[in-house]
Amino acid sequence: VFLNALRQQTARALQVSIDSLHLVATFEPHLFDGSSAPLPVTVQNLILEGCIFDSKNMVLSEGQRNSPLVSVLPPLTIAWMCRNTHPQRAVSTAKSATSVSMPIYVGLSREQLISEVVLNTDSSRQRVLNAAALFLTESAT
């Protein structure tokens, strides 16, 4: 519900149709420009499973054998942006990164899908094979 309301407000602010917007995400909120992303929202304490976040390169990457199964991501800023003026769905200064669509679920049971965001990664294939995902809470519900 919240993401749909944010989408409607963004469409009004940009004076465009709702269908012309897509969700864009970044770990570097300073990269969003206020005229093309008038209503950015920062989400904190998202839980990551299936990979780790490389804060040096600002990408998702393969975990080590001793890496925790889940970890907390740094703040992620999302905004609805116009597809025509901003075709990329991930905003980053990461060099030679590819992108991957990451589902966001309510809990670790993966029963309730909220949305998907596109994030930069060192290997989109590995993120898909590892079933990497984001979660709002560690509980099963």
Backbone torsions as a table, in degrees:
resi	resn	phi	psi	omega
1	VAL	NA	-45.4	-178.4
2	PHE	-60.5	-45.9	-178.2
3	LEU	-63.8	-36.2	177.6
4	ASN	-67.8	-40.4	177.9
5	ALA	-64.6	-41.5	177.7
6	LEU	-63.2	-38.5	177.9
7	ARG	-63.6	-43.4	178.9
8	GLN	-64.1	-43.5	179.6
9	GLN	-64.8	-38.8	178.5
10	THR	-65.6	-42.5	178.4
11	ALA	-59.9	-40.7	177.1
12	ARG	-64.4	-45.7	-177.9
13	ALA	-63.4	-38.3	-178.8
14	LEU	-88.5	-8.9	-177.3
15	GLN	56.3	50.9	178.0
16	VAL	-132.7	168.4	177.5
17	SER	-75.4	153.1	178.9
18	ILE	-60.0	-37.9	-177.6
19	ASP	-66.6	-16.3	-179.2
20	SER	-86.9	0.3	-178.0
21	LEU	-101.6	149.3	169.5
22	HIS	-137.5	158.6	-175.7
23	LEU	-83.7	127.5	-178.6
24	VAL	-118.3	140.9	-176.9
25	ALA	-129.7	150.8	177.2
26	THR	-156.5	151.0	170.6
27	PHE	-94.2	1.7	-178.5
28	GLU	-124.4	79.5	-172.6
29	PRO	-61.0	-22.2	178.1
30	HIS	-64.5	-15.2	179.3
31	LEU	-78.8	-16.6	176.8
32	PHE	-76.4	136.8	177.8
33	ASP	-103.7	133.2	-174.4
34	GLY	-59.6	-26.6	-178.5
35	SER	-79.1	-31.2	179.6
36	SER	-97.8	-16.6	176.8
37	ALA	-133.1	76.6	-173.1
38	PRO	-70.4	-21.3	-175.6
39	LEU	-130.3	63.1	178.5
40	PRO	-70.7	147.2	179.0
41	VAL	-128.0	133.6	178.7
42	THR	-101.8	125.9	179.9
43	VAL	-105.4	126.2	-178.3
44	GLN	-110.8	155.9	174.7
45	ASN	64.0	28.7	171.3
46	LEU	-66.8	142.9	-178.9
47	ILE	-100.8	135.8	-178.1
48	LEU	-111.6	132.5	176.4
49	GLU	-130.2	140.9	175.4
50	GLY	99.8	-4.4	177.9
51	CYS	-170.8	-176.7	177.1
52	ILE	-124.2	164.4	176.1
53	PHE	-100.7	122.6	177.6
54	ASP	-90.9	99.7	-174.9
55	SER	-70.9	-20.7	178.0
56	LYS	-70.4	-45.7	-177.8
57	ASN	-97.9	-4.9	178.3
58	MET	60.0	41.9	178.9
59	VAL	-137.1	160.9	170.8
60	LEU	-81.0	139.0	-179.4
61	SER	-144.2	172.4	-178.3
62	GLU	-67.0	134.3	176.3
63	GLY	-80.3	163.0	175.9
64	GLN	-87.7	169.8	179.5
65	ARG	-59.3	-32.2	-178.3
66	ASN	-95.3	8.4	178.1
67	SER	-70.3	146.9	176.6
68	PRO	-64.4	153.4	179.7
69	LEU	-65.7	-36.2	176.7
70	VAL	-129.3	152.2	177.2
71	SER	-145.6	161.3	179.7
72	VAL	-93.9	130.8	178.8
73	LEU	-79.0	155.5	169.3
74	PRO	-67.8	167.4	-179.8
75	PRO	-52.9	133.4	179.7
76	LEU	-112.5	124.4	179.0
77	THR	-100.1	129.9	179.1
78	ILE	-122.0	152.6	177.1
79	ALA	-157.5	147.1	171.3
80	TRP	-82.9	129.8	-179.3
81	MET	-133.5	155.3	-179.6
82	CYS	-71.4	129.1	-179.6
83	ARG	-60.3	-36.6	-176.8
84	ASN	-65.6	-42.6	-176.9
85	THR	-90.7	-17.7	-179.1
86	HIS	-141.2	80.4	-174.8
87	PRO	-69.8	-25.1	-180.0
88	GLN	-75.1	147.0	178.9
89	ARG	-105.9	-3.0	175.1
90	ALA	-127.3	132.4	-179.0
91	VAL	-114.5	124.1	-177.4
92	SER	-163.2	160.5	172.0
93	THR	-95.9	5.4	-178.5
94	ALA	-59.4	134.4	178.5
95	LYS	-90.4	139.3	176.1
96	SER	51.2	34.8	176.8
97	ALA	-95.0	148.0	171.5
98	THR	-101.9	174.9	-180.0
99	SER	-120.5	157.6	-179.7
100	VAL	-143.1	142.2	176.7
101	SER	-82.8	122.7	-177.1
102	MET	-112.5	123.5	176.9
103	PRO	-72.1	148.9	173.6
104	ILE	-116.0	119.4	179.3
105	TYR	-109.6	160.6	176.1
106	VAL	-66.9	-53.2	-177.2
107	GLY	-134.5	174.9	-175.6
108	LEU	-64.6	-15.7	177.8
109	SER	-70.6	-15.4	179.2
110	ARG	61.2	28.9	-179.4
111	GLU	-83.5	-32.9	-177.1
112	GLN	-116.7	106.1	177.1
113	LEU	-82.0	128.5	179.1
114	ILE	-93.1	-51.4	-176.2
115	SER	-168.8	-173.7	173.0
116	GLU	-133.3	145.7	173.4
117	VAL	-128.1	151.2	177.7
118	VAL	-99.1	125.4	-179.7
119	LEU	-125.5	157.1	178.2
120	ASN	-80.8	145.6	-177.0
121	THR	-147.7	162.7	175.5
122	ASP	-82.3	-20.7	-180.0
123	SER	-154.6	103.8	179.7
124	SER	-65.4	-34.6	179.0
125	ARG	-60.9	-45.5	-180.0
126	GLN	-65.2	-37.4	179.6
127	ARG	-64.3	-38.6	178.5
128	VAL	-69.6	-45.7	179.9
129	LEU	-62.4	-34.7	179.7
130	ASN	-83.9	0.0	-178.4
131	ALA	54.6	42.0	-179.9
132	ALA	-62.6	141.8	-178.6
133	ALA	-156.0	166.2	177.1
134	LEU	-113.5	150.7	-177.5
135	PHE	-139.1	148.5	176.2
136	LEU	-80.3	-32.7	-177.0
137	THR	-144.5	157.0	178.4
138	GLU	-82.7	-10.0	-179.1
139	SER	-70.1	160.4	-176.5
140	ALA	-75.9	-15.3	-177.9
141	THR	-90.0	NA	NA
